Amino acid sequence: MKRVVVLGSTGSIGQQALEVCRLRGYEVVGLAAGKNLETLSRQIAFWKPRLVAAEESLHAELKARFPGLRLATAEEVAALEAEVAVAAIPGLAGLAPTRAAVRTGKRVALANKEAMVAAGPLLWREAEAHGAEILPVDSEHSALFQALLGERREDVAELILTASGGPFLREPEDLAQVTPEMALRHPRWRMGPKVTVDSATLFNKGLEVLEAKELFRFPLERIKVLIHPQAYVHGLVRFVDGSLKAQLGPTDMRLFIQYALTYPERAETPLKDLPIPGVLEFLEPDPKRFPALAVAYEAGRRGGLAQVAVSAADEVAVEAFLQGKIPFPRIPEILARVLEATPAEPLTWESLFAVDAWAREEAKRWA
């Protein structure tokens, strides 16, 4: 029986990961969550994990509900003996637990793109030192991973990430009219609020470009984005002879979570019987409509701490938008301002967290 740790268990990816574990009959030995007491309580009652991490404000109630429950930090949960850790704590808050999982040498099913964006070279150094695997959970990166299998790196011309275009691909014409409620109505995916807004600005795709750069260790100029409204083609690899390999499939994250857990095997699911769309469209992204994508590429060209800064600034800007403090177009403006002010210093574990804190304060100045 495969043992699994789920970091970020009450979020969208975490809950779907637990559904996959239930379908596959895996043992969930550790859960790390935030402050969603009721969802976490249901998970504890069902899975009976060995260790649980949660916000300290929940500890008393959790102990009252589950006498004998062992509470720990997310890093301690990540370090439990298991075959796989699903790393789905969003933002830079997920970096330390992800690093702890990598340092134990287990497979890390990576759903926290910010960890790879901010600390890719550092995480790979840890993985190589401890014999850990890092497999992508994001649908686009899983697609690229699958398309690259069996191919020589020197034969690859470019990696192509697809984007649905989010809710504002064509309208409204004036994005200043966008409300948080409008931005949270994604046409294809069921996700948390932060990543849903990022999808609406296309900054989520920018983060995915940076993640692909670090995850596959390919040059930024060989990573492209195409708008694909049907969201059925999740990623493509173009080869030097002009051939393309693509991964196609339903817009269901359980498919990609399961692949990261079962690789190199493929387990059967009911998704195999779903119909194939009759029309597939591909469009170039509009840089005027989605300026956040250009900001992400510029951060990728600068590399290192620039990627840390824009990722941190985006968390502040998106939260300000969701709270009604700034209009929708202000989000990419804040990212650009923070990027321009980011110091050029070497990427280390220490400088990473220092610049993250600085970027958040800098973003608040403009939010």
N, C-alpha and C positions, 0 to 999 in steps of 0.2 A: 504494500500500500504506500503510495507516494504521500510524503508529509509536506504540507504547505504552510507558509506564513503569509498573512495578508496585511500589508501596511497601508492604511487608509481604507479600512474595511467598510466604513459607513458611507463612503462616497459612491458615485455612480460606477466607476470601474471596480472598486472593492466589492460592491454588492454583486456585480455580474461575475467577478472572479469566484466568489463563494458559490454562486449558482453553478458554475462550471465544476467546481470541486464536488458539489453535491451530485451532479450528474455522473461524474467520473468515479465517485466513491473514494475520493481522497480524504486524508485526515488533515484537518486544519489545527495546527498545534499552537498558533499564536495569532492574536489580533491586535492591531494598533489603530486607534481611532482618535477623534477629537472630542467634541462635546455633544454628539447626538446620542443622548442617553437611551432612548427607547429602542432605536435601531440596534445599537450596540448590545443592549440587554437581550434582545431577541437572538442575536448572533451568539452570544455567550451561552444562552440556554440551549441552543441547538447544537453547537459545535463542542462545547465544554473544553475550551483551549487550556493549555498548560500555563500560558502567560497572557496578560492583557495590558495594553497601554491605553490611557485615556487622559484627558485634561484633569488636572488635580481637583478641580471643582466637582467632579463626578465621583471621586474615590469613595467618599462616605456612603453615598447611595448605592454604589456598586457592591461595596462590602456588605451592606445591609441586605441587598437582594440576593447576593451569592456568597454566603459564608464560606470561608476557605479559599476564595478567589485570590490568585497570586497576581498582584499588580506590579508593573515594571515600567521602565522607559521604553520608548519606541526602538531605541538602539538595542536594548536587551532582548526585546521580542525579535528583532531582525537577526540577532545572533543565535537564535535557537537552532538546535540540530534539526535540519529539514533538507529536502531535496531542492525546493524552490521557494523563493520569496517574491511575492508580487509587490512591487514598489509603486504604490499609487497614492502616496501622500503628496498633494499638489504643492507647487512652489518650492522655494529653497528650503522650506521646513522639512521637505522629504529627503534632503541631501544626506544629512548625518545618518538616518536609518538605512538609506540605500548603501552608503559607504560601509556601514557596519555589516550589512548582508554580504557585500562583495568580499569583505575581509575574512569571512568564514569559508569562502571557497565554494559556496553553493551557486546554483543558477539563479540569476536575478531576472525576473520578467519585468522589464522596465516600462512603466506607464507614466512616470514622472519625467516629462521631457526637459523641465528646467534643470534637473540634476545633470543631464548630459550636456545641455547648452552651457551651463555655468562651469562645469568641472570635468568635461569630457576627458582631457589628457590625464588629469589626476585620477579619475576613476579607472581608466584603462591601465594606468600604472599599478593601481591596487589589484585589479583583476588579474593582471599578468603575474604579479608577485604571489598571489594566493590561489591561482588556478580556478578562478570563478568564470562563469559564463554570463554574458549580458545579452539577453534576447529582447527584441522590441515587442511591445504590446500595441502601440499606436498602429492603426490599420495601415497607414501609408508606409511606415518603416518595416512593418511585418511583410508588406507586399514587396518592398525592395529586397528585403532579406531573402524572401522566397525566390524572387526572380534572379538573384545573384548566385543562388546555389548551383554548384557545378561549373561556374564560369570563371575564366581567368580575369583578374583585375585589369590587366593590360588590354583586354578586348573591350572594356567598357568605355563608351564615349560620354555618356551622361546618365544621371539619375533624374527621373521625373516624378515629382510629387503632384498628386491631384488634389484639387480643392473644390468643394461643392459650390463655393461662392457665397454661402451663407444666406441670410434672409434679405440682403440688400444688393444682390447681384445686379439688378436693373432698376430698382426703385426703392424708396422715393428718390427723385432727382436731387433734392436738397437733403443731404444727410444730417443737417443741423436739426431737422424735424424729428429725428429718431429718438424714441423714448426707451428706457430700460425694458419695458414690457415688449416692445417691438423687437429689440435686440435678442431677447431670450427665446424668441419663437424660431428655433432652427428648423429648416425644412426637412432635414434628413436624420440627424443624430440626436440621441438623448444624452445630454452631458450636464455637468455642473455649470453654475452661472458664469464663473470666470472664463472657462474655456469656450463657452457659448458666445460670450461677448467677443473674445479673441477671434472666434471664427467669423463674426460679423465684420470686424475690422480687417480681417485676413492676417492679423499679427500672429494668430495661431499657426498659420502656414509658414510665416517667417521663422517662428520658433522651430517648426519642423524641418525647415531648410538647415538651420543651425544644428539641430539634433542629428540630421543625416550627415552633415559635414563631420561631426565628431564621432558618431556611431560607426559609420563606414569608413571614416578617415579618407574622404574624397575631397578634392579641391572645390571651393565654393563655386567657382565659375562653371563647374560641371554638374551643378545641381539646379534644376529648373522647376517651375511651377506652371501647371495648366489648370484652368477652371474646367470642371467636369460636373455639370449640374446633376446628372443621374447618380453620382457617387457610387458607381458600380465597379469602375476601374480604380483600384486604390493606389497603384503605383506602377511605373514602367521603367525599364532599363533599356536604353538605346546602345547598341554596340557599334564598333568602328566600321562594320560592313553595312550599316544602315538597318539591320534587323532590330526588332523590338520584342521584348518579353514583358508581359504584364500579368499582374495578379488581379483577377476579377472575382466578385462575390457580393453577397448581400451586405447591407449596411447594418450589421449586427456585431457589436464588439465582442460578444462571446466567442465568435469564430476565431478572432485573433488572440484573445486571452487563452483559449484552449490550445491553440497552436504553440504558444510560448510555453505552456505547461507540459504538452505531450511530445514536442519535437524530439527526435525526427519522425515520430509516428503521427498519423492523422486518425483521430477517432471519429466515428460516424456521428452525425447529428441530423435532426429533421430539416436543417437548412439545405440539405442536398437536393430537395425536391422543389425548391422555389423556382418560379419562372425567371427567364432571362429577359432583360429589357430589350425592346425592339429597336430603340434608337439610343446611340451614345454620342454625345457632343463634347468637343474640346475647344476651349477658347483661351486666348491669351488674357492674363489679368490686366485690368485697367489701372495703371499706376496713379492716375489722378483720383480715382474713386477709392483706391486702397493704398494710401501712402505709407501705412505702417509696414507693408511688405518691403518697401525700399529701405526703410529704417533698419529692418532686421538684416537685410543684405549688407548694408554699410557696417553694421556691428560685426557681421561675420568677416568682412574684409579687414577690419581692425583686429578682431579676434580677442581672445583672453578676457580681460576685465570688461571690455566693451559689451560683450555678450551677457555678462553678469549684470551690468548696469541696466541695460534695456529690459531684461527680464524682470528685474526688481521694480523698475519704474512702472512697468506695465501693470503689476499687481496693484500699485497705488492708484494709477490712473483709472483702471477698470472699476475699482471699488468706489472712487469718487463719482464716476459716471452712474453706477448702480444706485448710489445714494442721492442722485439728482444734483450734485454739486457742479458738474461740468457738462457741456454738451458733447455729443458723440464725436464730432471731428476734433475735439480737443485732445483725445487720447493719443493719436499719432504725433500731435504737436509736442506734447509733454515728452514722449519717447525721444524725439529728435533733439529737444533741448538738453535732456539728461545725457544723451550720447555725446553731444558736442562738448560737454563739460567733463566727461569721464577722464580721469588721469591715466596716462600710459605707463603702467607698471607691470612687472611680471606676474603671471597667475600662480598663486600659491594658495594653500588652504586658508592661511591667515588673511592674505590680501583679498581673497574672494569674499569672505564674510564682512570685511571692513568696507569694501566697495558696495556690497549689497546694502548695508546700513546707510552709507552715504547717499546712494542713489534713491533710496526711499525718502529720505529727508529732502533731497533735491527735487524729487517729483512733487512732494507736498507743497513746495514753494509755488509751483505752477498750477496745482490742482484747485 
